[in-house]
Amino acid sequence: MRLTLLHYLSTQELPTAVAGAQGIAAVRALLQEGCVKAVLPGVTETGVPVATVTGLTRTGYRALRQFRGA
């Protein structure tokens, strides 16, 4: 799911919010791997926890190239 999310994020205008436990866990993993820049966790006005992805890193773009080549 991490690489699928990374690919999705590469198509979005950033910053963008990712909600849900699985989404936040995937963003946390991408952040630890150095693939994204993100703020964890935030909460929306409705009280829903979100991770805000602010950018992709060189490592993230490299992972995307490998993902697309697989």
PDB file of N, CA, C and O in Angstrom:
ATOM      1  N   MET A   1       0.831  -1.200   0.000  1.00  0.00           N
ATOM      2  CA  MET A   1       0.000   0.000   0.000  1.00  0.00           C
ATOM      3  C   MET A   1       0.870   1.256   0.000  1.00  0.00           C
ATOM      4  O   MET A   1       0.466   2.286  -0.541  1.00  0.00           O
ATOM      5  N   ARG A   2       2.061   1.182   0.602  1.00  0.00           N
ATOM      6  CA  ARG A   2       2.896   2.382   0.695  1.00  0.00           C
ATOM      7  C   ARG A   2       3.236   2.933  -0.677  1.00  0.00           C
ATOM      8  O   ARG A   2       3.115   4.136  -0.910  1.00  0.00           O
ATOM      9  N   LEU A   3       3.665   2.059  -1.597  1.00  0.00           N
ATOM     10  CA  LEU A   3       4.049   2.550  -2.920  1.00  0.00           C
ATOM     11  C   LEU A   3       2.845   3.013  -3.719  1.00  0.00           C
ATOM     12  O   LEU A   3       2.946   3.949  -4.512  1.00  0.00           O
ATOM     13  N   THR A   4       1.716   2.369  -3.516  1.00  0.00           N
ATOM     14  CA  THR A   4       0.489   2.822  -4.176  1.00  0.00           C
ATOM     15  C   THR A   4       0.123   4.215  -3.678  1.00  0.00           C
ATOM     16  O   THR A   4      -0.249   5.084  -4.466  1.00  0.00           O
ATOM     17  N   LEU A   5       0.230   4.423  -2.373  1.00  0.00           N
ATOM     18  CA  LEU A   5      -0.045   5.745  -1.811  1.00  0.00           C
ATOM     19  C   LEU A   5       0.968   6.764  -2.307  1.00  0.00           C
ATOM     20  O   LEU A   5       0.603   7.894  -2.632  1.00  0.00           O
ATOM     21  N   LEU A   6       2.224   6.381  -2.367  1.00  0.00           N
ATOM     22  CA  LEU A   6       3.258   7.285  -2.856  1.00  0.00           C
ATOM     23  C   LEU A   6       2.952   7.695  -4.299  1.00  0.00           C
ATOM     24  O   LEU A   6       3.083   8.867  -4.653  1.00  0.00           O
ATOM     25  N   HIS A   7       2.548   6.740  -5.121  1.00  0.00           N
ATOM     26  CA  HIS A   7       2.181   7.049  -6.503  1.00  0.00           C
ATOM     27  C   HIS A   7       0.988   8.004  -6.537  1.00  0.00           C
ATOM     28  O   HIS A   7       0.993   8.983  -7.283  1.00  0.00           O
ATOM     29  N   TYR A   8      -0.026   7.718  -5.733  1.00  0.00           N
ATOM     30  CA  TYR A   8      -1.200   8.594  -5.655  1.00  0.00           C
ATOM     31  C   TYR A   8      -0.793  10.003  -5.246  1.00  0.00           C
ATOM     32  O   TYR A   8      -1.234  10.980  -5.852  1.00  0.00           O
ATOM     33  N   LEU A   9       0.043  10.111  -4.225  1.00  0.00           N
ATOM     34  CA  LEU A   9       0.473  11.429  -3.748  1.00  0.00           C
ATOM     35  C   LEU A   9       1.228  12.190  -4.829  1.00  0.00           C
ATOM     36  O   LEU A   9       1.151  13.417  -4.891  1.00  0.00           O
ATOM     37  N   SER A  10       1.956  11.474  -5.682  1.00  0.00           N
ATOM     38  CA  SER A  10       2.718  12.137  -6.745  1.00  0.00           C
ATOM     39  C   SER A  10       1.806  12.780  -7.781  1.00  0.00           C
ATOM     40  O   SER A  10       2.254  13.619  -8.562  1.00  0.00           O
ATOM     41  N   THR A  11       0.532  12.396  -7.796  1.00  0.00           N
ATOM     42  CA  THR A  11      -0.416  12.955  -8.756  1.00  0.00           C
ATOM     43  C   THR A  11      -1.269  14.074  -8.162  1.00  0.00           C
ATOM     44  O   THR A  11      -2.061  14.701  -8.866  1.00  0.00           O
ATOM     45  N   GLN A  12      -1.103  14.319  -6.863  1.00  0.00           N
ATOM     46  CA  GLN A  12      -1.939  15.299  -6.167  1.00  0.00           C
ATOM     47  C   GLN A  12      -1.212  16.620  -5.966  1.00  0.00           C
ATOM     48  O   GLN A  12       0.018  16.678  -5.943  1.00  0.00           O
ATOM     49  N   GLU A  13      -2.002  17.675  -5.821  1.00  0.00           N
ATOM     50  CA  GLU A  13      -1.434  18.967  -5.441  1.00  0.00           C
ATOM     51  C   GLU A  13      -1.167  18.911  -3.940  1.00  0.00           C
ATOM     52  O   GLU A  13      -2.059  18.599  -3.152  1.00  0.00           O
ATOM     53  N   LEU A  14       0.051  19.213  -3.563  1.00  0.00           N
ATOM     54  CA  LEU A  14       0.442  19.148  -2.158  1.00  0.00           C
ATOM     55  C   LEU A  14       0.507  20.545  -1.561  1.00  0.00           C
ATOM     56  O   LEU A  14       0.841  21.493  -2.272  1.00  0.00           O
ATOM     57  N   PRO A  15       0.202  20.700  -0.295  1.00  0.00           N
ATOM     58  CA  PRO A  15      -0.035  19.663   0.708  1.00  0.00           C
ATOM     59  C   PRO A  15      -1.424  19.044   0.551  1.00  0.00           C
ATOM     60  O   PRO A  15      -2.356  19.661   0.034  1.00  0.00           O
ATOM     61  N   THR A  16      -1.520  17.810   1.013  1.00  0.00           N
ATOM     62  CA  THR A  16      -2.794  17.094   1.008  1.00  0.00           C
ATOM     63  C   THR A  16      -2.908  16.257   2.275  1.00  0.00           C
ATOM     64  O   THR A  16      -1.909  15.832   2.855  1.00  0.00           O
ATOM     65  N   ALA A  17      -4.142  16.034   2.687  1.00  0.00           N
ATOM     66  CA  ALA A  17      -4.393  15.277   3.913  1.00  0.00           C
ATOM     67  C   ALA A  17      -4.716  13.828   3.581  1.00  0.00           C
ATOM     68  O   ALA A  17      -5.394  13.538   2.596  1.00  0.00           O
ATOM     69  N   VAL A  18      -4.222  12.924   4.417  1.00  0.00           N
ATOM     70  CA  VAL A  18      -4.517  11.494   4.302  1.00  0.00           C
ATOM     71  C   VAL A  18      -5.164  11.081   5.617  1.00  0.00           C
ATOM     72  O   VAL A  18      -4.586  11.262   6.688  1.00  0.00           O
ATOM     73  N   ALA A  19      -6.369  10.526   5.524  1.00  0.00           N
ATOM     74  CA  ALA A  19      -7.115  10.139   6.722  1.00  0.00           C
ATOM     75  C   ALA A  19      -7.186   8.621   6.836  1.00  0.00           C
ATOM     76  O   ALA A  19      -6.802   7.894   5.919  1.00  0.00           O
ATOM     77  N   GLY A  20      -7.678   8.166   7.960  1.00  0.00           N
ATOM     78  CA  GLY A  20      -7.862   6.740   8.194  1.00  0.00           C
ATOM     79  C   GLY A  20      -6.615   6.118   8.794  1.00  0.00           C
ATOM     80  O   GLY A  20      -5.492   6.544   8.521  1.00  0.00           O
ATOM     81  N   ALA A  21      -6.831   5.113   9.608  1.00  0.00           N
ATOM     82  CA  ALA A  21      -5.717   4.480  10.318  1.00  0.00           C
ATOM     83  C   ALA A  21      -4.697   3.892   9.359  1.00  0.00           C
ATOM     84  O   ALA A  21      -3.495   4.067   9.561  1.00  0.00           O
ATOM     85  N   GLN A  22      -5.149   3.194   8.313  1.00  0.00           N
ATOM     86  CA  GLN A  22      -4.212   2.587   7.362  1.00  0.00           C
ATOM     87  C   GLN A  22      -3.464   3.651   6.574  1.00  0.00           C
ATOM     88  O   GLN A  22      -2.262   3.521   6.342  1.00  0.00           O
ATOM     89  N   GLY A  23      -4.165   4.700   6.160  1.00  0.00           N
ATOM     90  CA  GLY A  23      -3.522   5.781   5.418  1.00  0.00           C
ATOM     91  C   GLY A  23      -2.466   6.485   6.242  1.00  0.00           C
ATOM     92  O   GLY A  23      -1.371   6.766   5.755  1.00  0.00           O
ATOM     93  N   ILE A  24      -2.796   6.770   7.491  1.00  0.00           N
ATOM     94  CA  ILE A  24      -1.847   7.443   8.382  1.00  0.00           C
ATOM     95  C   ILE A  24      -0.643   6.541   8.654  1.00  0.00           C
ATOM     96  O   ILE A  24       0.491   7.017   8.704  1.00  0.00           O
ATOM     97  N   ALA A  25      -0.888   5.239   8.829  1.00  0.00           N
ATOM     98  CA  ALA A  25       0.218   4.291   9.042  1.00  0.00           C
ATOM     99  C   ALA A  25       1.129   4.246   7.811  1.00  0.00           C
ATOM    100  O   ALA A  25       2.351   4.173   7.941  1.00  0.00           O
ATOM    101  N   ALA A  26       0.533   4.291   6.629  1.00  0.00           N
ATOM    102  CA  ALA A  26       1.324   4.269   5.396  1.00  0.00           C
ATOM    103  C   ALA A  26       2.145   5.548   5.257  1.00  0.00           C
ATOM    104  O   ALA A  26       3.306   5.496   4.850  1.00  0.00           O
ATOM    105  N   VAL A  27       1.554   6.694   5.592  1.00  0.00           N
ATOM    106  CA  VAL A  27       2.294   7.959   5.547  1.00  0.00           C
ATOM    107  C   VAL A  27       3.424   7.922   6.567  1.00  0.00           C
ATOM    108  O   VAL A  27       4.532   8.373   6.278  1.00  0.00           O
ATOM    109  N   ARG A  28       3.158   7.392   7.749  1.00  0.00           N
ATOM    110  CA  ARG A  28       4.192   7.285   8.788  1.00  0.00           C
ATOM    111  C   ARG A  28       5.369   6.438   8.270  1.00  0.00           C
ATOM    112  O   ARG A  28       6.529   6.796   8.475  1.00  0.00           O
ATOM    113  N   ALA A  29       5.065   5.318   7.602  1.00  0.00           N
ATOM    114  CA  ALA A  29       6.115   4.454   7.055  1.00  0.00           C
ATOM    115  C   ALA A  29       6.896   5.187   5.957  1.00  0.00           C
ATOM    116  O   ALA A  29       8.123   5.109   5.916  1.00  0.00           O
ATOM    117  N   LEU A  30       6.197   5.891   5.076  1.00  0.00           N
ATOM    118  CA  LEU A  30       6.869   6.651   4.016  1.00  0.00           C
ATOM    119  C   LEU A  30       7.747   7.755   4.601  1.00  0.00           C
ATOM    120  O   LEU A  30       8.824   8.041   4.078  1.00  0.00           O
ATOM    121  N   LEU A  31       7.287   8.366   5.675  1.00  0.00           N
ATOM    122  CA  LEU A  31       8.057   9.408   6.349  1.00  0.00           C
ATOM    123  C   LEU A  31       9.329   8.807   6.956  1.00  0.00           C
ATOM    124  O   LEU A  31      10.410   9.382   6.828  1.00  0.00           O
ATOM    125  N   GLN A  32       9.200   7.657   7.614  1.00  0.00           N
ATOM    126  CA  GLN A  32      10.356   6.994   8.226  1.00  0.00           C
ATOM    127  C   GLN A  32      11.359   6.536   7.175  1.00  0.00           C
ATOM    128  O   GLN A  32      12.562   6.519   7.434  1.00  0.00           O
ATOM    129  N   GLU A  33      10.873   6.165   5.992  1.00  0.00           N
ATOM    130  CA  GLU A  33      11.746   5.735   4.898  1.00  0.00           C
ATOM    131  C   GLU A  33      12.367   6.922   4.168  1.00  0.00           C
ATOM    132  O   GLU A  33      13.233   6.751   3.311  1.00  0.00           O
ATOM    133  N   GLY A  34      11.916   8.134   4.519  1.00  0.00           N
ATOM    134  CA  GLY A  34      12.454   9.330   3.886  1.00  0.00           C
ATOM    135  C   GLY A  34      11.864   9.635   2.528  1.00  0.00           C
ATOM    136  O   GLY A  34      12.462  10.373   1.746  1.00  0.00           O
ATOM    137  N   CYS A  35      10.687   9.074   2.229  1.00  0.00           N
ATOM    138  CA  CYS A  35      10.067   9.260   0.915  1.00  0.00           C
ATOM    139  C   CYS A  35       9.185  10.505   0.834  1.00  0.00           C
ATOM    140  O   CYS A  35       8.974  11.044  -0.252  1.00  0.00           O
ATOM    141  N   VAL A  36       8.671  10.963   1.974  1.00  0.00           N
ATOM    142  CA  VAL A  36       7.791  12.134   1.985  1.00  0.00           C
ATOM    143  C   VAL A  36       8.170  13.060   3.130  1.00  0.00           C
ATOM    144  O   VAL A  36       8.862  12.678   4.074  1.00  0.00           O
ATOM    145  N   LYS A  37       7.694  14.276   3.010  1.00  0.00           N
ATOM    146  CA  LYS A  37       7.716  15.227   4.114  1.00  0.00           C
ATOM    147  C   LYS A  37       6.274  15.313   4.579  1.00  0.00           C
ATOM    148  O   LYS A  37       5.371  15.517   3.768  1.00  0.00           O
ATOM    149  N   ALA A  38       6.050  15.161   5.878  1.00  0.00           N
ATOM    150  CA  ALA A  38       4.678  15.120   6.380  1.00  0.00           C
ATOM    151  C   ALA A  38       4.615  15.585   7.827  1.00  0.00           C
ATOM    152  O   ALA A  38       5.614  15.614   8.546  1.00  0.00           O
ATOM    153  N   VAL A  39       3.399  15.947   8.225  1.00  0.00           N
ATOM    154  CA  VAL A  39       3.110  16.321   9.609  1.00  0.00           C
ATOM    155  C   VAL A  39       2.148  15.276  10.159  1.00  0.00           C
ATOM    156  O   VAL A  39       1.090  15.022   9.584  1.00  0.00           O
ATOM    157  N   LEU A  40       2.539  14.667  11.297  1.00  0.00           N
ATOM    158  CA  LEU A  40       1.732  13.608  11.919  1.00  0.00           C
ATOM    159  C   LEU A  40       1.428  13.958  13.350  1.00  0.00           C
ATOM    160  O   LEU A  40       2.204  14.687  13.968  1.00  0.00           O
ATOM    161  N   PRO A  41       0.343  13.479  13.907  1.00  0.00           N
ATOM    162  CA  PRO A  41      -0.957  13.468  13.272  1.00  0.00           C
ATOM    163  C   PRO A  41      -1.600  14.815  13.470  1.00  0.00           C
ATOM    164  O   PRO A  41      -1.282  15.519  14.429  1.00  0.00           O
ATOM    165  N   GLY A  42      -2.461  15.170  12.621  1.00  0.00           N
ATOM    166  CA  GLY A  42      -3.258  16.384  12.778  1.00  0.00           C
ATOM    167  C   GLY A  42      -4.703  15.973  12.953  1.00  0.00           C
ATOM    168  O   GLY A  42      -5.032  14.793  12.827  1.00  0.00           O
ATOM    169  N   VAL A  43      -5.560  16.915  13.239  1.00  0.00           N
ATOM    170  CA  VAL A  43      -6.985  16.625  13.391  1.00  0.00           C
ATOM    171  C   VAL A  43      -7.764  17.677  12.609  1.00  0.00           C
ATOM    172  O   VAL A  43      -7.489  18.872  12.712  1.00  0.00           O
ATOM    173  N   THR A  44      -8.739  17.218  11.825  1.00  0.00           N
ATOM    174  CA  THR A  44      -9.578  18.145  11.063  1.00  0.00           C
ATOM    175  C   THR A  44     -10.559  18.818  11.994  1.00  0.00           C
ATOM    176  O   THR A  44     -10.634  18.499  13.181  1.00  0.00           O
ATOM    177  N   GLU A  45     -11.310  19.753  11.443  1.00  0.00           N
ATOM    178  CA  GLU A  45     -12.322  20.466  12.237  1.00  0.00           C
ATOM    179  C   GLU A  45     -13.383  19.513  12.774  1.00  0.00           C
ATOM    180  O   GLU A  45     -13.996  19.786  13.806  1.00  0.00           O
ATOM    181  N   THR A  46     -13.603  18.406  12.087  1.00  0.00           N
ATOM    182  CA  THR A  46     -14.600  17.425  12.520  1.00  0.00           C
ATOM    183  C   THR A  46     -14.029  16.407  13.502  1.00  0.00           C
ATOM    184  O   THR A  46     -14.745  15.509  13.946  1.00  0.00           O
ATOM    185  N   GLY A  47     -12.749  16.535  13.846  1.00  0.00           N
ATOM    186  CA  GLY A  47     -12.133  15.647  14.815  1.00  0.00           C
ATOM    187  C   GLY A  47     -11.519  14.399  14.215  1.00  0.00           C
ATOM    188  O   GLY A  47     -11.087  13.510  14.949  1.00  0.00           O
ATOM    189  N   VAL A  48     -11.471  14.315  12.883  1.00  0.00           N
ATOM    190  CA  VAL A  48     -10.902  13.148  12.217  1.00  0.00           C
ATOM    191  C   VAL A  48      -9.383  13.295  12.161  1.00  0.00           C
ATOM    192  O   VAL A  48      -8.888  14.324  11.699  1.00  0.00           O
ATOM    193  N   PRO A  49      -8.625  12.286  12.624  1.00  0.00           N
ATOM    194  CA  PRO A  49      -7.166  12.373  12.543  1.00  0.00           C
ATOM    195  C   PRO A  49      -6.694  12.271  11.095  1.00  0.00           C
ATOM    196  O   PRO A  49      -7.208  11.464  10.320  1.00  0.00           O
ATOM    197  N   VAL A  50      -5.718  13.093  10.741  1.00  0.00           N
ATOM    198  CA  VAL A  50      -5.159  13.099   9.392  1.00  0.00           C
ATOM    199  C   VAL A  50      -3.649  13.293   9.461  1.00  0.00           C
ATOM    200  O   VAL A  50      -3.115  13.867  10.410  1.00  0.00           O
ATOM    201  N   ALA A  51      -2.982  12.798   8.426  1.00  0.00           N
ATOM    202  CA  ALA A  51      -1.569  13.095   8.214  1.00  0.00           C
ATOM    203  C   ALA A  51      -1.528  14.064   7.042  1.00  0.00           C
ATOM    204  O   ALA A  51      -2.194  13.841   6.032  1.00  0.00           O
ATOM    205  N   THR A  52      -0.762  15.127   7.164  1.00  0.00           N
ATOM    206  CA  THR A  52      -0.649  16.091   6.078  1.00  0.00           C
ATOM    207  C   THR A  52       0.680  15.891   5.380  1.00  0.00           C
ATOM    208  O   THR A  52       1.743  16.094   5.967  1.00  0.00           O
ATOM    209  N   VAL A  53       0.609  15.487   4.109  1.00  0.00           N
ATOM    210  CA  VAL A  53       1.810  15.293   3.303  1.00  0.00           C
ATOM    211  C   VAL A  53       2.114  16.613   2.612  1.00  0.00           C
ATOM    212  O   VAL A  53       1.284  17.144   1.873  1.00  0.00           O
ATOM    213  N   THR A  54       3.312  17.138   2.857  1.00  0.00           N
ATOM    214  CA  THR A  54       3.682  18.442   2.303  1.00  0.00           C
ATOM    215  C   THR A  54       4.586  18.339   1.088  1.00  0.00           C
ATOM    216  O   THR A  54       4.743  19.308   0.345  1.00  0.00           O
ATOM    217  N   GLY A  55       5.183  17.167   0.881  1.00  0.00           N
ATOM    218  CA  GLY A  55       6.045  17.025  -0.284  1.00  0.00           C
ATOM    219  C   GLY A  55       6.636  15.637  -0.404  1.00  0.00           C
ATOM    220  O   GLY A  55       6.643  14.860   0.551  1.00  0.00           O
ATOM    221  N   LEU A  56       7.132  15.340  -1.590  1.00  0.00           N
ATOM    222  CA  LEU A  56       7.875  14.104  -1.843  1.00  0.00           C
ATOM    223  C   LEU A  56       9.354  14.453  -1.860  1.00  0.00           C
ATOM    224  O   LEU A  56       9.731  15.557  -2.255  1.00  0.00           O
ATOM    225  N   THR A  57      10.184  13.527  -1.436  1.00  0.00           N
ATOM    226  CA  THR A  57      11.622  13.751  -1.383  1.00  0.00           C
ATOM    227  C   THR A  57      12.304  13.071  -2.572  1.00  0.00           C
ATOM    228  O   THR A  57      11.663  12.364  -3.350  1.00  0.00           O
ATOM    229  N   ARG A  58      13.604  13.294  -2.697  1.00  0.00           N
ATOM    230  CA  ARG A  58      14.373  12.603  -3.736  1.00  0.00           C
ATOM    231  C   ARG A  58      14.226  11.091  -3.599  1.00  0.00           C
ATOM    232  O   ARG A  58      14.066  10.375  -4.588  1.00  0.00           O
ATOM    233  N   THR A  59      14.284  10.626  -2.370  1.00  0.00           N
ATOM    234  CA  THR A  59      14.135   9.200  -2.109  1.00  0.00           C
ATOM    235  C   THR A  59      12.762   8.718  -2.575  1.00  0.00           C
ATOM    236  O   THR A  59      12.635   7.629  -3.135  1.00  0.00           O
ATOM    237  N   GLY A  60      11.751   9.525  -2.341  1.00  0.00           N
ATOM    238  CA  GLY A  60      10.398   9.181  -2.779  1.00  0.00           C
ATOM    239  C   GLY A  60      10.296   9.085  -4.287  1.00  0.00           C
ATOM    240  O   GLY A  60       9.698   8.146  -4.814  1.00  0.00           O
ATOM    241  N   TYR A  61      10.877  10.053  -4.990  1.00  0.00           N
ATOM    242  CA  TYR A  61      10.845  10.017  -6.457  1.00  0.00           C
ATOM    243  C   TYR A  61      11.642   8.821  -6.988  1.00  0.00           C
ATOM    244  O   TYR A  61      11.261   8.218  -7.992  1.00  0.00           O
ATOM    245  N   ARG A  62      12.730   8.483  -6.329  1.00  0.00           N
ATOM    246  CA  ARG A  62      13.525   7.317  -6.726  1.00  0.00           C
ATOM    247  C   ARG A  62      12.699   6.034  -6.543  1.00  0.00           C
ATOM    248  O   ARG A  62      12.711   5.160  -7.410  1.00  0.00           O
ATOM    249  N   ALA A  63      11.997   5.926  -5.437  1.00  0.00           N
ATOM    250  CA  ALA A  63      11.144   4.757  -5.190  1.00  0.00           C
ATOM    251  C   ALA A  63      10.042   4.665  -6.243  1.00  0.00           C
ATOM    252  O   ALA A  63       9.690   3.572  -6.686  1.00  0.00           O
ATOM    253  N   LEU A  64       9.501   5.812  -6.639  1.00  0.00           N
ATOM    254  CA  LEU A  64       8.473   5.820  -7.679  1.00  0.00           C
ATOM    255  C   LEU A  64       9.017   5.300  -9.008  1.00  0.00           C
ATOM    256  O   LEU A  64       8.350   4.521  -9.689  1.00  0.00           O
ATOM    257  N   ARG A  65      10.207   5.722  -9.374  1.00  0.00           N
ATOM    258  CA  ARG A  65      10.811   5.239 -10.622  1.00  0.00           C
ATOM    259  C   ARG A  65      10.985   3.727 -10.583  1.00  0.00           C
ATOM    260  O   ARG A  65      10.725   3.043 -11.573  1.00  0.00           O
ATOM    261  N   GLN A  66      11.423   3.207  -9.444  1.00  0.00           N
ATOM    262  CA  GLN A  66      11.598   1.756  -9.304  1.00  0.00           C
ATOM    263  C   GLN A  66      10.251   1.044  -9.333  1.00  0.00           C
ATOM    264  O   GLN A  66      10.136  -0.037  -9.910  1.00  0.00           O
ATOM    265  N   PHE A  67       9.234   1.636  -8.719  1.00  0.00           N
ATOM    266  CA  PHE A  67       7.882   1.066  -8.673  1.00  0.00           C
ATOM    267  C   PHE A  67       7.298   0.997 -10.081  1.00  0.00           C
ATOM    268  O   PHE A  67       6.702  -0.012 -10.457  1.00  0.00           O
ATOM    269  N   ARG A  68       7.463   2.036 -10.839  1.00  0.00           N
ATOM    270  CA  ARG A  68       6.910   2.080 -12.196  1.00  0.00           C
ATOM    271  C   ARG A  68       7.665   1.144 -13.117  1.00  0.00           C
ATOM    272  O   ARG A  68       7.098   0.637 -14.085  1.00  0.00           O
ATOM    273  N   GLY A  69       8.944   0.906 -12.829  1.00  0.00           N
ATOM    274  CA  GLY A  69       9.753   0.027 -13.667  1.00  0.00           C
ATOM    275  C   GLY A  69       9.544  -1.446 -13.352  1.00  0.00           C
ATOM    276  O   GLY A  69       9.960  -2.310 -14.124  1.00  0.00           O
ATOM    277  N   ALA A  70       8.910  -1.737 -12.235  1.00  0.00           N
ATOM    278  CA  ALA A  70       8.735  -3.143 -11.817  1.00  0.00           C
ATOM    279  C   ALA A  70       7.675  -3.846 -12.637  1.00  0.00           C
ATOM    280  O   ALA A  70       7.405  -5.027 -12.416  1.00  0.00           O
TER     281      ALA A  70
END
